[in-house]
Amino acid sequence: MANDRKKERSNKRAELKRIPKPGACIFCKDDAQPIDYKETGMLRKYISDRGKIRARRVTGCCTQHQREIATAVKNAREMALLPYTATVR
């Protein structure tokens, strides 16, 4: 009886923890779209509201393109096109 309750709880927890995985990398699908530090509108999609670079599991990009995004974001920050941190409230 107690074992049944534990199994039910663990199944519910497992279902709640599962996050649907984003599709394939959009940069792999579309070879013509380069990752450039000057395209701030595109890069803002890969930055959190706090100004941090989003993780690969969140963005859905492959490893190679995630590295390129991180480099482009860092270059854009250095050139003052993107903020290092969030705006002050």
PDB file with one MODEL, atoms N, CA, C and O in Angstrom:
MODEL        1
ATOM      1  N   MET A   1       0.807  -1.180   0.000  1.00  0.00           N
ATOM      2  CA  MET A   1       0.000   0.000   0.000  1.00  0.00           C
ATOM      3  C   MET A   1       0.866   1.265   0.000  1.00  0.00           C
ATOM      4  O   MET A   1       0.652   2.181  -0.794  1.00  0.00           O
ATOM      5  N   ALA A   2       1.834   1.294   0.897  1.00  0.00           N
ATOM      6  CA  ALA A   2       2.723   2.455   0.956  1.00  0.00           C
ATOM      7  C   ALA A   2       3.592   2.521  -0.301  1.00  0.00           C
ATOM      8  O   ALA A   2       3.911   3.605  -0.788  1.00  0.00           O
ATOM      9  N   ASN A   3       3.966   1.364  -0.814  1.00  0.00           N
ATOM     10  CA  ASN A   3       4.782   1.342  -2.025  1.00  0.00           C
ATOM     11  C   ASN A   3       4.017   1.899  -3.215  1.00  0.00           C
ATOM     12  O   ASN A   3       4.598   2.554  -4.081  1.00  0.00           O
ATOM     13  N   ASP A   4       2.716   1.640  -3.258  1.00  0.00           N
ATOM     14  CA  ASP A   4       1.902   2.159  -4.349  1.00  0.00           C
ATOM     15  C   ASP A   4       1.878   3.687  -4.336  1.00  0.00           C
ATOM     16  O   ASP A   4       1.955   4.323  -5.387  1.00  0.00           O
ATOM     17  N   ARG A   5       1.771   4.271  -3.147  1.00  0.00           N
ATOM     18  CA  ARG A   5       1.745   5.727  -3.032  1.00  0.00           C
ATOM     19  C   ARG A   5       3.070   6.333  -3.477  1.00  0.00           C
ATOM     20  O   ARG A   5       3.094   7.369  -4.141  1.00  0.00           O
ATOM     21  N   LYS A   6       4.175   5.679  -3.109  1.00  0.00           N
ATOM     22  CA  LYS A   6       5.494   6.180  -3.502  1.00  0.00           C
ATOM     23  C   LYS A   6       5.649   6.141  -5.020  1.00  0.00           C
ATOM     24  O   LYS A   6       6.193   7.066  -5.623  1.00  0.00           O
ATOM     25  N   LYS A   7       5.166   5.061  -5.628  1.00  0.00           N
ATOM     26  CA  LYS A   7       5.254   4.957  -7.088  1.00  0.00           C
ATOM     27  C   LYS A   7       4.417   6.037  -7.757  1.00  0.00           C
ATOM     28  O   LYS A   7       4.840   6.635  -8.746  1.00  0.00           O
ATOM     29  N   GLU A   8       3.233   6.285  -7.218  1.00  0.00           N
ATOM     30  CA  GLU A   8       2.374   7.314  -7.790  1.00  0.00           C
ATOM     31  C   GLU A   8       3.030   8.688  -7.686  1.00  0.00           C
ATOM     32  O   GLU A   8       2.994   9.475  -8.632  1.00  0.00           O
ATOM     33  N   ARG A   9       3.629   8.969  -6.528  1.00  0.00           N
ATOM     34  CA  ARG A   9       4.300  10.252  -6.342  1.00  0.00           C
ATOM     35  C   ARG A   9       5.479  10.399  -7.287  1.00  0.00           C
ATOM     36  O   ARG A   9       5.662  11.454  -7.894  1.00  0.00           O
ATOM     37  N   SER A  10       6.274   9.356  -7.414  1.00  0.00           N
ATOM     38  CA  SER A  10       7.453   9.446  -8.269  1.00  0.00           C
ATOM     39  C   SER A  10       7.051   9.612  -9.731  1.00  0.00           C
ATOM     40  O   SER A  10       7.718  10.329 -10.477  1.00  0.00           O
ATOM     41  N   ASN A  11       5.970   8.961 -10.148  1.00  0.00           N
ATOM     42  CA  ASN A  11       5.498   9.134 -11.521  1.00  0.00           C
ATOM     43  C   ASN A  11       5.020  10.558 -11.762  1.00  0.00           C
ATOM     44  O   ASN A  11       5.287  11.132 -12.818  1.00  0.00           O
ATOM     45  N   LYS A  12       4.316  11.133 -10.793  1.00  0.00           N
ATOM     46  CA  LYS A  12       3.833  12.498 -10.942  1.00  0.00           C
ATOM     47  C   LYS A  12       4.998  13.482 -10.995  1.00  0.00           C
ATOM     48  O   LYS A  12       4.983  14.429 -11.782  1.00  0.00           O
ATOM     49  N   ARG A  13       5.996  13.256 -10.163  1.00  0.00           N
ATOM     50  CA  ARG A  13       7.169  14.137 -10.163  1.00  0.00           C
ATOM     51  C   ARG A  13       7.907  14.053 -11.491  1.00  0.00           C
ATOM     52  O   ARG A  13       8.339  15.070 -12.033  1.00  0.00           O
ATOM     53  N   ALA A  14       8.048  12.852 -12.008  1.00  0.00           N
ATOM     54  CA  ALA A  14       8.756  12.671 -13.274  1.00  0.00           C
ATOM     55  C   ALA A  14       8.016  13.381 -14.401  1.00  0.00           C
ATOM     56  O   ALA A  14       8.642  13.974 -15.280  1.00  0.00           O
ATOM     57  N   GLU A  15       6.685  13.322 -14.379  1.00  0.00           N
ATOM     58  CA  GLU A  15       5.911  13.989 -15.416  1.00  0.00           C
ATOM     59  C   GLU A  15       6.042  15.510 -15.310  1.00  0.00           C
ATOM     60  O   GLU A  15       6.106  16.203 -16.326  1.00  0.00           O
ATOM     61  N   LEU A  16       6.082  16.017 -14.097  1.00  0.00           N
ATOM     62  CA  LEU A  16       6.192  17.457 -13.908  1.00  0.00           C
ATOM     63  C   LEU A  16       7.568  17.982 -14.290  1.00  0.00           C
ATOM     64  O   LEU A  16       7.684  19.109 -14.771  1.00  0.00           O
ATOM     65  N   LYS A  17       8.612  17.189 -14.084  1.00  0.00           N
ATOM     66  CA  LYS A  17       9.972  17.626 -14.363  1.00  0.00           C
ATOM     67  C   LYS A  17      10.295  17.634 -15.857  1.00  0.00           C
ATOM     68  O   LYS A  17      11.172  18.374 -16.303  1.00  0.00           O
ATOM     69  N   ARG A  18       9.599  16.825 -16.612  1.00  0.00           N
ATOM     70  CA  ARG A  18       9.902  16.741 -18.046  1.00  0.00           C
ATOM     71  C   ARG A  18       9.532  18.040 -18.744  1.00  0.00           C
ATOM     72  O   ARG A  18       8.399  18.513 -18.656  1.00  0.00           O
ATOM     73  N   ILE A  19      10.496  18.595 -19.427  1.00  0.00           N
ATOM     74  CA  ILE A  19      10.284  19.816 -20.184  1.00  0.00           C
ATOM     75  C   ILE A  19      10.398  19.438 -21.658  1.00  0.00           C
ATOM     76  O   ILE A  19      11.366  18.786 -22.050  1.00  0.00           O
ATOM     77  N   PRO A  20       9.435  19.831 -22.475  1.00  0.00           N
ATOM     78  CA  PRO A  20       9.531  19.480 -23.878  1.00  0.00           C
ATOM     79  C   PRO A  20      10.776  20.096 -24.512  1.00  0.00           C
ATOM     80  O   PRO A  20      11.073  21.274 -24.313  1.00  0.00           O
ATOM     81  N   LYS A  21      11.481  19.296 -25.260  1.00  0.00           N
ATOM     82  CA  LYS A  21      12.722  19.724 -25.876  1.00  0.00           C
ATOM     83  C   LYS A  21      12.417  20.532 -27.141  1.00  0.00           C
ATOM     84  O   LYS A  21      11.562  20.141 -27.935  1.00  0.00           O
ATOM     85  N   PRO A  22      13.112  21.655 -27.329  1.00  0.00           N
ATOM     86  CA  PRO A  22      12.906  22.408 -28.561  1.00  0.00           C
ATOM     87  C   PRO A  22      13.340  21.580 -29.770  1.00  0.00           C
ATOM     88  O   PRO A  22      14.079  20.605 -29.639  1.00  0.00           O
ATOM     89  N   GLY A  23      12.876  21.981 -30.928  1.00  0.00           N
ATOM     90  CA  GLY A  23      13.202  21.254 -32.153  1.00  0.00           C
ATOM     91  C   GLY A  23      14.679  21.353 -32.495  1.00  0.00           C
ATOM     92  O   GLY A  23      15.493  21.756 -31.664  1.00  0.00           O
ATOM     93  N   ALA A  24      15.010  20.991 -33.697  1.00  0.00           N
ATOM     94  CA  ALA A  24      16.399  21.015 -34.142  1.00  0.00           C
ATOM     95  C   ALA A  24      16.918  22.452 -34.200  1.00  0.00           C
ATOM     96  O   ALA A  24      16.144  23.409 -34.193  1.00  0.00           O
ATOM     97  N   CYS A  25      18.200  22.576 -34.256  1.00  0.00           N
ATOM     98  CA  CYS A  25      18.869  23.879 -34.288  1.00  0.00           C
ATOM     99  C   CYS A  25      18.403  24.681 -35.506  1.00  0.00           C
ATOM    100  O   CYS A  25      18.435  24.182 -36.631  1.00  0.00           O
ATOM    101  N   ILE A  26      17.972  25.923 -35.276  1.00  0.00           N
ATOM    102  CA  ILE A  26      17.468  26.724 -36.393  1.00  0.00           C
ATOM    103  C   ILE A  26      18.595  27.154 -37.326  1.00  0.00           C
ATOM    104  O   ILE A  26      18.356  27.432 -38.501  1.00  0.00           O
ATOM    105  N   PHE A  27      19.808  27.211 -36.814  1.00  0.00           N
ATOM    106  CA  PHE A  27      20.938  27.595 -37.654  1.00  0.00           C
ATOM    107  C   PHE A  27      21.391  26.435 -38.534  1.00  0.00           C
ATOM    108  O   PHE A  27      21.909  26.652 -39.629  1.00  0.00           O
ATOM    109  N   CYS A  28      21.199  25.201 -38.061  1.00  0.00           N
ATOM    110  CA  CYS A  28      21.520  24.035 -38.885  1.00  0.00           C
ATOM    111  C   CYS A  28      20.506  23.887 -40.016  1.00  0.00           C
ATOM    112  O   CYS A  28      20.855  23.483 -41.125  1.00  0.00           O
ATOM    113  N   LYS A  29      19.250  24.218 -39.725  1.00  0.00           N
ATOM    114  CA  LYS A  29      18.210  24.134 -40.750  1.00  0.00           C
ATOM    115  C   LYS A  29      18.443  25.165 -41.837  1.00  0.00           C
ATOM    116  O   LYS A  29      18.311  24.870 -43.025  1.00  0.00           O
ATOM    117  N   ASP A  30      18.792  26.386 -41.424  1.00  0.00           N
ATOM    118  CA  ASP A  30      18.907  27.512 -42.344  1.00  0.00           C
ATOM    119  C   ASP A  30      20.377  27.905 -42.471  1.00  0.00           C
ATOM    120  O   ASP A  30      20.872  28.735 -41.709  1.00  0.00           O
ATOM    121  N   ASP A  31      21.080  27.295 -43.450  1.00  0.00           N
ATOM    122  CA  ASP A  31      22.520  27.543 -43.613  1.00  0.00           C
ATOM    123  C   ASP A  31      22.827  28.982 -44.021  1.00  0.00           C
ATOM    124  O   ASP A  31      23.933  29.467 -43.779  1.00  0.00           O
ATOM    125  N   ALA A  32      21.869  29.669 -44.633  1.00  0.00           N
ATOM    126  CA  ALA A  32      22.124  31.015 -45.127  1.00  0.00           C
ATOM    127  C   ALA A  32      22.131  32.057 -44.006  1.00  0.00           C
ATOM    128  O   ALA A  32      22.558  33.189 -44.232  1.00  0.00           O
ATOM    129  N   GLN A  33      21.671  31.703 -42.807  1.00  0.00           N
ATOM    130  CA  GLN A  33      21.583  32.664 -41.712  1.00  0.00           C
ATOM    131  C   GLN A  33      22.854  32.618 -40.859  1.00  0.00           C
ATOM    132  O   GLN A  33      22.995  31.723 -40.027  1.00  0.00           O
ATOM    133  N   PRO A  34      23.778  33.562 -41.049  1.00  0.00           N
ATOM    134  CA  PRO A  34      24.998  33.568 -40.230  1.00  0.00           C
ATOM    135  C   PRO A  34      24.743  34.190 -38.864  1.00  0.00           C
ATOM    136  O   PRO A  34      23.794  34.954 -38.688  1.00  0.00           O
ATOM    137  N   ILE A  35      25.583  33.862 -37.915  1.00  0.00           N
ATOM    138  CA  ILE A  35      25.504  34.450 -36.578  1.00  0.00           C
ATOM    139  C   ILE A  35      26.489  35.605 -36.550  1.00  0.00           C
ATOM    140  O   ILE A  35      27.699  35.407 -36.660  1.00  0.00           O
ATOM    141  N   ASP A  36      25.956  36.823 -36.401  1.00  0.00           N
ATOM    142  CA  ASP A  36      26.790  38.017 -36.462  1.00  0.00           C
ATOM    143  C   ASP A  36      26.553  38.860 -35.214  1.00  0.00           C
ATOM    144  O   ASP A  36      25.414  39.000 -34.769  1.00  0.00           O
ATOM    145  N   TYR A  37      27.607  39.416 -34.653  1.00  0.00           N
ATOM    146  CA  TYR A  37      27.480  40.196 -33.428  1.00  0.00           C
ATOM    147  C   TYR A  37      26.729  41.496 -33.649  1.00  0.00           C
ATOM    148  O   TYR A  37      26.261  42.103 -32.686  1.00  0.00           O
ATOM    149  N   LYS A  38      26.601  41.943 -34.901  1.00  0.00           N
ATOM    150  CA  LYS A  38      25.912  43.202 -35.188  1.00  0.00           C
ATOM    151  C   LYS A  38      24.393  43.051 -35.238  1.00  0.00           C
ATOM    152  O   LYS A  38      23.680  44.054 -35.228  1.00  0.00           O
ATOM    153  N   GLU A  39      23.890  41.836 -35.291  1.00  0.00           N
ATOM    154  CA  GLU A  39      22.447  41.593 -35.321  1.00  0.00           C
ATOM    155  C   GLU A  39      21.927  41.467 -33.885  1.00  0.00           C
ATOM    156  O   GLU A  39      21.704  40.365 -33.385  1.00  0.00           O
ATOM    157  N   THR A  40      21.742  42.602 -33.244  1.00  0.00           N
ATOM    158  CA  THR A  40      21.356  42.591 -31.835  1.00  0.00           C
ATOM    159  C   THR A  40      19.946  42.065 -31.625  1.00  0.00           C
ATOM    160  O   THR A  40      19.667  41.464 -30.587  1.00  0.00           O
ATOM    161  N   GLY A  41      19.057  42.272 -32.575  1.00  0.00           N
ATOM    162  CA  GLY A  41      17.691  41.766 -32.441  1.00  0.00           C
ATOM    163  C   GLY A  41      17.661  40.252 -32.350  1.00  0.00           C
ATOM    164  O   GLY A  41      16.912  39.686 -31.554  1.00  0.00           O
ATOM    165  N   MET A  42      18.472  39.600 -33.161  1.00  0.00           N
ATOM    166  CA  MET A  42      18.543  38.145 -33.137  1.00  0.00           C
ATOM    167  C   MET A  42      19.231  37.656 -31.862  1.00  0.00           C
ATOM    168  O   MET A  42      18.820  36.652 -31.280  1.00  0.00           O
ATOM    169  N   LEU A  43      20.269  38.357 -31.432  1.00  0.00           N
ATOM    170  CA  LEU A  43      21.015  37.927 -30.252  1.00  0.00           C
ATOM    171  C   LEU A  43      20.226  38.118 -28.954  1.00  0.00           C
ATOM    172  O   LEU A  43      20.452  37.395 -27.983  1.00  0.00           O
ATOM    173  N   ARG A  44      19.309  39.078 -28.931  1.00  0.00           N
ATOM    174  CA  ARG A  44      18.518  39.314 -27.719  1.00  0.00           C
ATOM    175  C   ARG A  44      17.632  38.118 -27.379  1.00  0.00           C
ATOM    176  O   ARG A  44      17.262  37.936 -26.219  1.00  0.00           O
ATOM    177  N   LYS A  45      17.287  37.305 -28.370  1.00  0.00           N
ATOM    178  CA  LYS A  45      16.480  36.107 -28.112  1.00  0.00           C
ATOM    179  C   LYS A  45      17.265  35.078 -27.295  1.00  0.00           C
ATOM    180  O   LYS A  45      16.668  34.212 -26.655  1.00  0.00           O
ATOM    181  N   TYR A  46      18.577  35.167 -27.312  1.00  0.00           N
ATOM    182  CA  TYR A  46      19.433  34.196 -26.634  1.00  0.00           C
ATOM    183  C   TYR A  46      20.003  34.736 -25.326  1.00  0.00           C
ATOM    184  O   TYR A  46      20.928  34.154 -24.759  1.00  0.00           O
ATOM    185  N   ILE A  47      19.444  35.858 -24.847  1.00  0.00           N
ATOM    186  CA  ILE A  47      19.872  36.453 -23.589  1.00  0.00           C
ATOM    187  C   ILE A  47      18.662  36.513 -22.659  1.00  0.00           C
ATOM    188  O   ILE A  47      17.559  36.849 -23.089  1.00  0.00           O
ATOM    189  N   SER A  48      18.873  36.187 -21.389  1.00  0.00           N
ATOM    190  CA  SER A  48      17.774  36.230 -20.419  1.00  0.00           C
ATOM    191  C   SER A  48      17.459  37.681 -20.053  1.00  0.00           C
ATOM    192  O   SER A  48      18.165  38.605 -20.457  1.00  0.00           O
ATOM    193  N   ASP A  49      16.388  37.862 -19.282  1.00  0.00           N
ATOM    194  CA  ASP A  49      16.027  39.208 -18.854  1.00  0.00           C
ATOM    195  C   ASP A  49      17.063  39.793 -17.903  1.00  0.00           C
ATOM    196  O   ASP A  49      17.116  41.010 -17.726  1.00  0.00           O
ATOM    197  N   ARG A  50      17.876  38.959 -17.298  1.00  0.00           N
ATOM    198  CA  ARG A  50      18.958  39.414 -16.418  1.00  0.00           C
ATOM    199  C   ARG A  50      20.241  39.743 -17.184  1.00  0.00           C
ATOM    200  O   ARG A  50      21.183  40.297 -16.616  1.00  0.00           O
ATOM    201  N   GLY A  51      20.274  39.401 -18.476  1.00  0.00           N
ATOM    202  CA  GLY A  51      21.449  39.678 -19.285  1.00  0.00           C
ATOM    203  C   GLY A  51      22.378  38.495 -19.445  1.00  0.00           C
ATOM    204  O   GLY A  51      23.459  38.630 -20.019  1.00  0.00           O
ATOM    205  N   LYS A  52      21.974  37.330 -18.945  1.00  0.00           N
ATOM    206  CA  LYS A  52      22.817  36.142 -19.062  1.00  0.00           C
ATOM    207  C   LYS A  52      22.540  35.429 -20.376  1.00  0.00           C
ATOM    208  O   LYS A  52      21.433  35.493 -20.910  1.00  0.00           O
ATOM    209  N   ILE A  53      23.554  34.754 -20.886  1.00  0.00           N
ATOM    210  CA  ILE A  53      23.388  33.948 -22.100  1.00  0.00           C
ATOM    211  C   ILE A  53      22.614  32.689 -21.725  1.00  0.00           C
ATOM    212  O   ILE A  53      22.966  31.990 -20.775  1.00  0.00           O
ATOM    213  N   ARG A  54      21.559  32.410 -22.480  1.00  0.00           N
ATOM    214  CA  ARG A  54      20.715  31.251 -22.168  1.00  0.00           C
ATOM    215  C   ARG A  54      21.447  29.952 -22.475  1.00  0.00           C
ATOM    216  O   ARG A  54      22.327  29.906 -23.335  1.00  0.00           O
ATOM    217  N   ALA A  55      21.073  28.907 -21.764  1.00  0.00           N
ATOM    218  CA  ALA A  55      21.708  27.597 -21.920  1.00  0.00           C
ATOM    219  C   ALA A  55      21.280  26.949 -23.236  1.00  0.00           C
ATOM    220  O   ALA A  55      20.268  27.320 -23.830  1.00  0.00           O
ATOM    221  N   ARG A  56      22.056  25.997 -23.664  1.00  0.00           N
ATOM    222  CA  ARG A  56      21.799  25.297 -24.914  1.00  0.00           C
ATOM    223  C   ARG A  56      20.489  24.524 -24.863  1.00  0.00           C
ATOM    224  O   ARG A  56      19.777  24.440 -25.864  1.00  0.00           O
ATOM    225  N   ARG A  57      20.170  23.964 -23.710  1.00  0.00           N
ATOM    226  CA  ARG A  57      18.926  23.204 -23.600  1.00  0.00           C
ATOM    227  C   ARG A  57      17.707  24.107 -23.680  1.00  0.00           C
ATOM    228  O   ARG A  57      16.615  23.646 -24.011  1.00  0.00           O
ATOM    229  N   VAL A  58      17.882  25.387 -23.380  1.00  0.00           N
ATOM    230  CA  VAL A  58      16.782  26.347 -23.461  1.00  0.00           C
ATOM    231  C   VAL A  58      16.647  26.888 -24.883  1.00  0.00           C
ATOM    232  O   VAL A  58      15.538  27.012 -25.402  1.00  0.00           O
ATOM    233  N   THR A  59      17.769  27.206 -25.504  1.00  0.00           N
ATOM    234  CA  THR A  59      17.728  27.800 -26.840  1.00  0.00           C
ATOM    235  C   THR A  59      17.423  26.774 -27.916  1.00  0.00           C
ATOM    236  O   THR A  59      16.831  27.112 -28.941  1.00  0.00           O
ATOM    237  N   GLY A  60      17.819  25.526 -27.699  1.00  0.00           N
ATOM    238  CA  GLY A  60      17.578  24.489 -28.689  1.00  0.00           C
ATOM    239  C   GLY A  60      18.620  24.452 -29.790  1.00  0.00           C
ATOM    240  O   GLY A  60      18.417  23.792 -30.810  1.00  0.00           O
ATOM    241  N   CYS A  61      19.728  25.148 -29.602  1.00  0.00           N
ATOM    242  CA  CYS A  61      20.790  25.162 -30.609  1.00  0.00           C
ATOM    243  C   CYS A  61      21.765  24.017 -30.371  1.00  0.00           C
ATOM    244  O   CYS A  61      21.886  23.505 -29.258  1.00  0.00           O
ATOM    245  N   CYS A  62      22.456  23.625 -31.436  1.00  0.00           N
ATOM    246  CA  CYS A  62      23.472  22.592 -31.298  1.00  0.00           C
ATOM    247  C   CYS A  62      24.709  23.203 -30.634  1.00  0.00           C
ATOM    248  O   CYS A  62      24.790  24.419 -30.459  1.00  0.00           O
ATOM    249  N   THR A  63      25.650  22.368 -30.272  1.00  0.00           N
ATOM    250  CA  THR A  63      26.827  22.814 -29.533  1.00  0.00           C
ATOM    251  C   THR A  63      27.642  23.846 -30.309  1.00  0.00           C
ATOM    252  O   THR A  63      28.065  24.861 -29.756  1.00  0.00           O
ATOM    253  N   GLN A  64      27.854  23.580 -31.574  1.00  0.00           N
ATOM    254  CA  GLN A  64      28.666  24.476 -32.392  1.00  0.00           C
ATOM    255  C   GLN A  64      28.031  25.862 -32.491  1.00  0.00           C
ATOM    256  O   GLN A  64      28.712  26.872 -32.314  1.00  0.00           O
ATOM    257  N   HIS A  65      26.743  25.912 -32.771  1.00  0.00           N
ATOM    258  CA  HIS A  65      26.081  27.203 -32.919  1.00  0.00           C
ATOM    259  C   HIS A  65      25.892  27.907 -31.575  1.00  0.00           C
ATOM    260  O   HIS A  65      25.875  29.137 -31.520  1.00  0.00           O
ATOM    261  N   GLN A  66      25.752  27.146 -30.502  1.00  0.00           N
ATOM    262  CA  GLN A  66      25.654  27.777 -29.181  1.00  0.00           C
ATOM    263  C   GLN A  66      26.961  28.490 -28.839  1.00  0.00           C
ATOM    264  O   GLN A  66      26.945  29.575 -28.259  1.00  0.00           O
ATOM    265  N   ARG A  67      28.089  27.881 -29.198  1.00  0.00           N
ATOM    266  CA  ARG A  67      29.384  28.532 -28.975  1.00  0.00           C
ATOM    267  C   ARG A  67      29.490  29.810 -29.802  1.00  0.00           C
ATOM    268  O   ARG A  67      29.976  30.831 -29.316  1.00  0.00           O
ATOM    269  N   GLU A  68      29.032  29.750 -31.055  1.00  0.00           N
ATOM    270  CA  GLU A  68      29.080  30.930 -31.920  1.00  0.00           C
ATOM    271  C   GLU A  68      28.176  32.037 -31.380  1.00  0.00           C
ATOM    272  O   GLU A  68      28.527  33.215 -31.447  1.00  0.00           O
ATOM    273  N   ILE A  69      27.012  31.661 -30.845  1.00  0.00           N
ATOM    274  CA  ILE A  69      26.110  32.647 -30.250  1.00  0.00           C
ATOM    275  C   ILE A  69      26.772  33.297 -29.048  1.00  0.00           C
ATOM    276  O   ILE A  69      26.723  34.517 -28.894  1.00  0.00           O
ATOM    277  N   ALA A  70      27.393  32.487 -28.192  1.00  0.00           N
ATOM    278  CA  ALA A  70      28.054  33.019 -27.002  1.00  0.00           C
ATOM    279  C   ALA A  70      29.171  33.989 -27.388  1.00  0.00           C
ATOM    280  O   ALA A  70      29.320  35.046 -26.774  1.00  0.00           O
ATOM    281  N   THR A  71      29.944  33.631 -28.394  1.00  0.00           N
ATOM    282  CA  THR A  71      31.023  34.511 -28.856  1.00  0.00           C
ATOM    283  C   THR A  71      30.456  35.804 -29.425  1.00  0.00           C
ATOM    284  O   THR A  71      30.979  36.886 -29.158  1.00  0.00           O
ATOM    285  N   ALA A  72      29.383  35.694 -30.211  1.00  0.00           N
ATOM    286  CA  ALA A  72      28.770  36.879 -30.803  1.00  0.00           C
ATOM    287  C   ALA A  72      28.182  37.794 -29.727  1.00  0.00           C
ATOM    288  O   ALA A  72      28.298  39.016 -29.822  1.00  0.00           O
ATOM    289  N   VAL A  73      27.562  37.215 -28.718  1.00  0.00           N
ATOM    290  CA  VAL A  73      27.006  38.017 -27.619  1.00  0.00           C
ATOM    291  C   VAL A  73      28.131  38.733 -26.880  1.00  0.00           C
ATOM    292  O   VAL A  73      28.008  39.912 -26.548  1.00  0.00           O
ATOM    293  N   LYS A  74      29.215  38.028 -26.625  1.00  0.00           N
ATOM    294  CA  LYS A  74      30.342  38.638 -25.921  1.00  0.00           C
ATOM    295  C   LYS A  74      30.966  39.768 -26.746  1.00  0.00           C
ATOM    296  O   LYS A  74      31.351  40.800 -26.196  1.00  0.00           O
ATOM    297  N   ASN A  75      31.065  39.573 -28.056  1.00  0.00           N
ATOM    298  CA  ASN A  75      31.591  40.635 -28.914  1.00  0.00           C
ATOM    299  C   ASN A  75      30.648  41.837 -28.938  1.00  0.00           C
ATOM    300  O   ASN A  75      31.097  42.983 -28.900  1.00  0.00           O
ATOM    301  N   ALA A  76      29.335  41.572 -29.002  1.00  0.00           N
ATOM    302  CA  ALA A  76      28.353  42.660 -29.020  1.00  0.00           C
ATOM    303  C   ALA A  76      28.380  43.433 -27.702  1.00  0.00           C
ATOM    304  O   ALA A  76      28.201  44.651 -27.699  1.00  0.00           O
ATOM    305  N   ARG A  77      28.599  42.750 -26.601  1.00  0.00           N
ATOM    306  CA  ARG A  77      28.717  43.424 -25.313  1.00  0.00           C
ATOM    307  C   ARG A  77      29.953  44.311 -25.283  1.00  0.00           C
ATOM    308  O   ARG A  77      29.911  45.435 -24.782  1.00  0.00           O
ATOM    309  N   GLU A  78      31.044  43.801 -25.819  1.00  0.00           N
ATOM    310  CA  GLU A  78      32.300  44.554 -25.844  1.00  0.00           C
ATOM    311  C   GLU A  78      32.161  45.823 -26.692  1.00  0.00           C
ATOM    312  O   GLU A  78      32.752  46.856 -26.379  1.00  0.00           O
ATOM    313  N   MET A  79      31.372  45.731 -27.768  1.00  0.00           N
ATOM    314  CA  MET A  79      31.156  46.869 -28.655  1.00  0.00           C
ATOM    315  C   MET A  79      30.010  47.769 -28.174  1.00  0.00           C
ATOM    316  O   MET A  79      29.649  48.727 -28.857  1.00  0.00           O
ATOM    317  N   ALA A  80      29.441  47.464 -27.008  1.00  0.00           N
ATOM    318  CA  ALA A  80      28.343  48.227 -26.390  1.00  0.00           C
ATOM    319  C   ALA A  80      27.059  48.174 -27.208  1.00  0.00           C
ATOM    320  O   ALA A  80      26.272  49.121 -27.194  1.00  0.00           O
ATOM    321  N   LEU A  81      26.847  47.072 -27.920  1.00  0.00           N
ATOM    322  CA  LEU A  81      25.589  46.872 -28.637  1.00  0.00           C
ATOM    323  C   LEU A  81      24.563  46.163 -27.762  1.00  0.00           C
ATOM    324  O   LEU A  81      23.358  46.336 -27.941  1.00  0.00           O
ATOM    325  N   LEU A  82      25.046  45.367 -26.818  1.00  0.00           N
ATOM    326  CA  LEU A  82      24.188  44.669 -25.857  1.00  0.00           C
ATOM    327  C   LEU A  82      24.657  45.003 -24.447  1.00  0.00           C
ATOM    328  O   LEU A  82      25.844  45.244 -24.227  1.00  0.00           O
ATOM    329  N   PRO A  83      23.725  45.019 -23.486  1.00  0.00           N
ATOM    330  CA  PRO A  83      24.131  45.311 -22.103  1.00  0.00           C
ATOM    331  C   PRO A  83      24.762  44.093 -21.437  1.00  0.00           C
ATOM    332  O   PRO A  83      24.453  42.951 -21.776  1.00  0.00           O
ATOM    333  N   TYR A  84      25.645  44.359 -20.491  1.00  0.00           N
ATOM    334  CA  TYR A  84      26.228  43.279 -19.694  1.00  0.00           C
ATOM    335  C   TYR A  84      25.233  42.783 -18.654  1.00  0.00           C
ATOM    336  O   TYR A  84      25.179  41.591 -18.354  1.00  0.00           O
ATOM    337  N   THR A  85      24.452  43.702 -18.108  1.00  0.00           N
ATOM    338  CA  THR A  85      23.490  43.348 -17.068  1.00  0.00           C
ATOM    339  C   THR A  85      22.122  43.914 -17.427  1.00  0.00           C
ATOM    340  O   THR A  85      21.973  44.652 -18.401  1.00  0.00           O
ATOM    341  N   ALA A  86      21.122  43.550 -16.617  1.00  0.00           N
ATOM    342  CA  ALA A  86      19.778  44.060 -16.824  1.00  0.00           C
ATOM    343  C   ALA A  86      19.713  45.530 -16.407  1.00  0.00           C
ATOM    344  O   ALA A  86      20.566  46.018 -15.666  1.00  0.00           O
ATOM    345  N   THR A  87      18.699  46.214 -16.891  1.00  0.00           N
ATOM    346  CA  THR A  87      18.527  47.606 -16.509  1.00  0.00           C
ATOM    347  C   THR A  87      18.087  47.698 -15.048  1.00  0.00           C
ATOM    348  O   THR A  87      17.441  46.787 -14.530  1.00  0.00           O
ATOM    349  N   VAL A  88      18.430  48.777 -14.403  1.00  0.00           N
ATOM    350  CA  VAL A  88      18.122  48.963 -12.991  1.00  0.00           C
ATOM    351  C   VAL A  88      16.651  49.348 -12.854  1.00  0.00           C
ATOM    352  O   VAL A  88      16.124  50.145 -13.630  1.00  0.00           O
ATOM    353  N   ARG A  89      15.996  48.758 -11.839  1.00  0.00           N
ATOM    354  CA  ARG A  89      14.579  49.083 -11.634  1.00  0.00           C
ATOM    355  C   ARG A  89      14.421  50.299 -10.789  1.00  0.00           C
ATOM    356  O   ARG A  89      13.297  50.718 -10.514  1.00  0.00           O
TER     357      ARG A  89
ENDMDL
END
